[in-house]
């Protein structure tokens, strides 16, 4: 038997005959002539080498071979329809996987809000969140193990050709609640002179050091940068223990850390901010990535930066 000679249309007609127990009623349901249905079913039976139906003047009855064959074909048709729906959904970005690299907190803030909206629109997309250093995020984008990275830029422009400006996030100072600066409503850059500044080792402590040097011009009173090879939460635990202070993005402040207070960092009375950008690899053909980028463009069409920010 040459199964390649089986025609899907013929199988569809045979299924209709089985459903309606009649060639005439099957033809009416399909919108074709009864002779067309009869010819297609006969051709299918010839290919299979068995009769699918017992024909009577009152209608037709499936043979045992016909019942088994058409039951299998219903499963095949169901699988084909499911596969087609899955492919269309994946092509629209409604299914699949999105790998999101970040260097910010998901406890609150705009990125968290954007993820909530994205997952509400596309609940079947699996989102994998990866927190890495900036250098590791760049490597992941280039290796296509990360689809998109959201990074707060202090100095460098990373992957500028595929960068989307998103939002500005206020820089906050994390202080022990007993610290002398904790009594102030906000802190100027000059107020950090001589402070012991705790930073994550993988969070580009050297870049932060250079940024502070630019902001605090007195060489003899620059903060002491102390790198710690621990996660962000443990940095704040060290702050709580009185080992120093730290700079964090505003999103971090949505979580309560015992013994830690947050104060806005200002310069000339104006908020100091970190501009956040989305970076991606333009070689990626991931539909879920395209959907996420569209959402970000929709929510953040223009990033308004304060030109006085340092």
C-alpha positions as MATLAB code, in Angstrom:
seq = 'XXXXXXXXXXXXXXXXXXXXXXXXXXXXXXXXXXXXXXXXXXXXXXXXXXXXXXXXXXXXXXXXXXXXXXXXXXXXXXXXXXXXXXXXXXXXXXXXXXXXXXXXXXXXXXXXXXXXXXXXXXXXXXXXXXXXXXXXXXXXXXXXXXXXXXXXXXXXXXXXXXXXXXXXXXXXXXXXXXXXXXXXXXXXXXXXXXXXXXXXXXXXXXXXXXXXXXXXXXXXXXXXXXXXXXXXXXXXXXXXXXXXXXXXXXXXXXXXXXXXXXXXXXXXXXXXXXXXXXXXXXXXXXXXXXXXXXXXXXXXXXXXXXXXXX';
ca = [
       0.000    0.000    0.000;
       1.331    3.416   -0.958;
       0.156    5.599    1.943;
       1.372    8.715    0.134;
      -1.525    8.235   -2.272;
      -3.967    8.878    0.582;
      -5.508   12.306    0.195;
      -6.419   14.400    3.219;
      -9.550   15.554    1.417;
     -10.596   11.942    0.892;
     -10.041   11.212    4.581;
     -12.039   14.315    5.506;
     -14.903   13.071    3.298;
     -14.758    9.614    4.878;
     -14.894   11.170    8.343;
     -17.951   13.165    7.290;
     -19.679   10.000    6.048;
     -18.911    8.321    9.391;
     -20.299   11.289   11.307;
     -23.515   11.554    9.278;
     -23.993    7.809    8.561;
     -24.838    8.762    4.993;
     -23.062    9.770    1.793;
     -25.888   12.167    0.946;
     -25.914   13.940    4.300;
     -22.089   14.065    4.299;
     -22.140   15.684    0.841;
     -24.675   18.280    2.009;
     -22.536   19.105    5.053;
     -19.413   19.441    2.905;
     -21.178   21.437    0.183;
     -20.261   19.065   -2.637;
     -22.083   16.551   -4.813;
     -22.755   13.075   -3.413;
     -20.899   11.518   -6.347;
     -17.742   13.413   -5.354;
     -17.887   11.998   -1.834;
     -18.520    8.484   -3.135;
     -15.574    8.634   -5.568;
     -13.163    9.928   -2.910;
     -14.169    7.304   -0.346;
     -13.892    4.513   -2.945;
     -10.434    5.762   -3.965;
      -9.362    5.774   -0.315;
     -10.663    2.222    0.174;
      -8.732    1.123   -2.928;
      -5.509    2.572   -1.513;
      -6.081    0.928    1.870;
      -7.232   -2.373    0.386;
     -10.171   -2.598    2.806;
     -13.766   -1.439    2.957;
     -14.399    1.380    5.398;
     -18.197    1.191    5.254;
     -20.969   -1.364    4.859;
     -23.451    0.257    2.501;
     -27.180   -0.221    3.042;
     -30.219    1.461    1.490;
     -30.884    3.215    4.810;
     -27.338    4.475    5.207;
     -23.824    3.244    5.968;
     -22.145    1.529    8.902;
     -18.434    1.535    9.664;
     -16.610   -1.742    9.279;
     -14.205   -2.751   12.037;
     -11.252   -1.714    9.856;
     -13.019    1.546    9.010;
     -13.685    2.344   12.675;
     -10.050    1.763   13.634;
      -8.632    3.699   10.674;
     -10.892    6.729   11.040;
     -10.359    6.846   14.819;
      -6.609    7.034   14.148;
      -7.185    9.728   11.502;
      -9.197   11.827   13.969;
      -6.206   11.783   16.296;
      -3.895   12.733   13.432;
      -6.146   15.604   12.383;
      -6.352   16.759   15.996;
      -2.586   16.690   16.317;
      -2.178   18.605   13.055;
      -4.644   21.268   14.163;
      -2.942   21.569   17.542;
       0.477   21.845   15.891;
      -0.795   24.535   13.534;
      -2.316   26.531   16.389;
       0.903   26.195   18.379;
       3.008   27.336   15.421;
       0.776   30.350   14.799;
       0.803   31.275   18.489;
       4.588   30.920   18.661;
       4.935   33.051   15.546;
       2.853   35.747   17.203;
       4.975   35.544   20.354;
       2.089   34.096   22.381;
       4.061   30.951   23.159;
       7.720   30.284   23.642;
      10.389   31.491   25.983;
      11.952   34.837   26.810;
      15.319   35.031   28.543;
      15.609   38.355   30.373;
      18.942   39.499   31.789;
      18.996   42.328   34.276;
      21.036   44.441   36.664;
      18.153   45.899   38.615;
      15.640   44.821   41.206;
      12.364   43.149   40.267;
      10.878   43.890   43.688;
       9.189   46.957   42.250;
       9.588   49.593   39.608;
       8.911   49.853   35.913;
      10.531   46.599   34.814;
       8.370   44.591   37.190;
       5.272   46.451   35.974;
       6.228   45.769   32.337;
       6.661   42.053   33.052;
       3.250   41.914   34.711;
       1.620   43.463   31.625;
       3.581   41.171   29.266;
       2.613   37.996   31.126;
      -0.993   39.144   31.296;
      -1.043   39.513   27.499;
       1.011   36.391   26.767;
       0.487   34.005   29.710;
       1.932   31.005   27.859;
       5.358   32.591   27.347;
       7.897   31.218   29.806;
      10.046   34.066   31.132;
      13.466   33.151   32.479;
      15.111   35.921   34.522;
      18.905   35.987   34.792;
      20.778   38.447   37.008;
      24.377   38.907   35.944;
      27.125   41.508   35.807;
      27.121   43.886   32.850;
      30.028   42.030   31.263;
      28.215   38.681   31.623;
      25.040   40.163   30.159;
      26.956   41.355   27.103;
      28.471   37.888   26.673;
      25.023   36.308   27.012;
      23.561   38.607   24.367;
      26.392   37.902   21.971;
      26.110   34.141   22.580;
      22.292   34.390   22.216;
      21.751   32.733   25.604;
      20.021   35.948   26.708;
      17.309   37.510   24.536;
      17.200   40.949   26.118;
      19.031   42.737   28.910;
      17.843   45.699   30.963;
      20.796   47.625   32.331;
      21.226   50.872   34.216;
      24.034   52.777   32.563;
      26.320   54.886   34.675;
      29.030   55.558   32.113;
      29.416   53.318   29.081;
      27.057   52.795   26.162;
      26.830   49.016   25.699;
      25.780   47.600   22.357;
      24.613   51.047   21.301;
      23.363   49.874   17.895;
      20.678   47.764   19.590;
      19.804   49.931   22.556;
      16.390   51.249   23.516;
      16.213   54.037   26.120;
      13.592   53.166   28.711;
      13.348   55.225   31.873;
      15.369   57.104   34.452;
      15.534   55.651   37.937;
      16.462   57.754   40.939;
      19.699   56.868   42.742;
      19.150   56.221   46.428;
      21.644   55.965   49.279;
      21.186   52.940   51.556;
      22.253   53.846   55.098;
      22.268   52.198   58.514;
      19.321   53.704   60.363;
      21.713   55.028   63.024;
      23.938   56.785   60.459;
      24.322   60.566   60.846;
      23.093   61.118   57.258;
      19.887   59.150   57.941;
      18.330   62.207   59.582;
      18.440   64.161   56.316;
      15.498   64.136   53.862;
      17.962   63.777   50.979;
      21.732   63.588   50.514;
      23.989   65.536   48.166;
      26.929   63.913   46.427;
      29.229   66.002   48.589;
      27.629   64.413   51.647;
      29.227   61.089   50.704;
      32.751   62.399   51.121;
      34.757   60.130   53.326;
      32.023   57.444   53.485;
      32.773   53.745   53.253;
      30.914   52.687   50.091;
      29.909   49.015   49.688;
      29.491   47.701   46.135;
      28.989   44.280   44.580;
      32.172   42.979   43.019;
      30.399   41.898   39.862;
      28.523   45.199   39.714;
      31.432   47.072   38.152;
      32.804   48.634   41.321;
      35.560   50.333   39.339;
      32.965   52.118   37.169;
      31.089   53.241   40.270;
      34.356   54.457   41.795;
      35.091   56.548   38.688;
      31.550   57.912   38.738;
      31.960   59.018   42.345;
      35.295   60.628   41.549;
      33.586   62.686   38.847;
      30.782   63.679   41.206;
      32.946   64.408   44.254;
      35.825   66.622   43.214;
      37.752   66.744   46.504;
      40.514   64.101   46.070;
      41.278   63.967   49.758;
      37.679   63.175   50.730;
      36.582   60.625   48.178;
      34.571   57.648   49.433;
      36.355   54.404   50.167;
      35.049   51.830   47.682;
      34.837   48.362   49.267;
      33.874   45.528   46.912;
      31.903   42.614   48.364;
      31.401   39.341   46.508;
      27.815   38.876   47.702;
      24.283   39.385   46.265;
      22.510   42.730   46.578;
      20.445   41.623   49.602;
      23.619   40.784   51.493;
      25.109   44.162   50.620;
      22.113   45.729   52.338;
      22.542   43.359   55.283;
      26.107   44.657   55.624;
      24.752   48.209   55.475;
      22.331   47.315   58.266;
      25.245   45.990   60.322;
      26.972   49.361   60.026;
      29.801   48.314   57.701;
      29.134   51.172   55.271;
      26.628   52.721   52.905;
      25.637   51.770   49.366;
      24.023   53.227   46.251;
      20.932   51.478   44.870;
      18.248   52.100   42.300;
      14.847   53.315   43.384;
      13.213   49.930   42.642;
      15.142   48.357   45.534;
      13.427   50.650   48.037;
      10.047   48.938   47.595;
      11.287   46.173   49.917;
      11.751   46.761   53.643;
      15.239   45.868   54.867;
      15.454   45.922   58.689;
      17.950   48.476   59.949;
      18.301   50.184   56.537;
      16.894   53.537   55.449;
      16.950   54.998   51.952;
      17.533   58.627   51.092;
      17.399   60.223   47.667;
      20.727   61.315   46.193;
      20.616   64.843   44.760;
      22.922   67.323   43.124;
      22.125   71.038   43.280;
      18.778   70.046   44.766;
      17.838   67.905   41.742;
      17.413   64.140   41.656;
      20.368   62.102   40.443;
      19.215   59.342   38.128;
      20.462   56.290   36.268;
      19.228   55.978   32.664;
      18.030   52.450   31.933;
      18.295   50.817   28.514;
      17.178   47.588   26.898;
      19.798   45.763   24.818;
      19.225   42.823   22.497;
      20.900   40.860   19.742;
      19.409   41.791   16.369;
      20.255   38.304   15.056;
      17.582   36.820   17.322;
      14.398   35.639   15.581;
      12.563   34.913   18.851;
       8.928   36.057   18.399;
       8.528   36.479   22.180;
      11.422   38.954   22.114;
       9.722   40.976   19.370;
       6.554   41.110   21.461;
       8.444   42.252   24.549;
      10.268   44.950   22.583;
       6.930   46.144   21.183;
       5.544   46.355   24.705;
       8.539   48.381   25.889;
       8.191   50.773   22.932;
       4.507   51.129   23.720;
       5.096   51.877   27.414;
       8.236   54.005   27.032;
       8.072   55.775   23.655;
      10.352   58.573   24.864;
      12.713   58.574   27.822;
      12.807   61.986   29.440;
      16.152   62.622   31.080;
      17.024   65.567   33.277;
      19.870   67.304   31.424;
      21.304   68.465   34.717;
      21.817   64.934   36.002;
      25.400   63.832   36.456;
];
